[in-house]
């Protein structure tokens, strides 16, 4: 089974991943957690993953080459992957190969970037997922459900590591109201 947990920043993706792993542990199954070997948002994330509120954390193995996930993962019942959007697009092939070995794969990550464009890696994973859990956050402007991540800076790179210093969750209406030029269709 391939499970994908997705949504915007601050929607509880890592919290949900950790919650599921606690149940895996109760069931007596072996598991391993992977995260991309990129800089961490928080000091506590050096050797693991942690929620934004720092209330839940779990050890994780940093990997830079996704084939390592297959190499190490085949020795466990459950393979968890956090921040999947930072991995290469062929992560879905590794997930399928582990799934073919009878492994349960639980993946969390952002489905959309700050411009509402899909992360390619997550698009592939969503297309092969057996189960999808799309979470929402709280819009920091109107307090309704927030389904998007608004970047607070003008940096145009798609992938920038940050927390509430760089991003805030918003709903579509508040996202559009932030910058009118974002409503124009750009064919490029």
Secondary structure, 3 states (H helix, E strand, C coil): CEEEEEECCCCCHHHHHHHHHHHHHHCCCCEEEEEECCCCCCHHHCCEEECCCCCCEEECEEECCCHHHHHHHCCCCEEEEECHHHCCCCHHHHHHHHHHCCCEEEEEEECECCCCCECHHHHHHHHHCCEEEEECEECCCCCCEECEEEECCCCCCCCCCCCCCCEEEECHHHHHHHCHHHHCCCCC
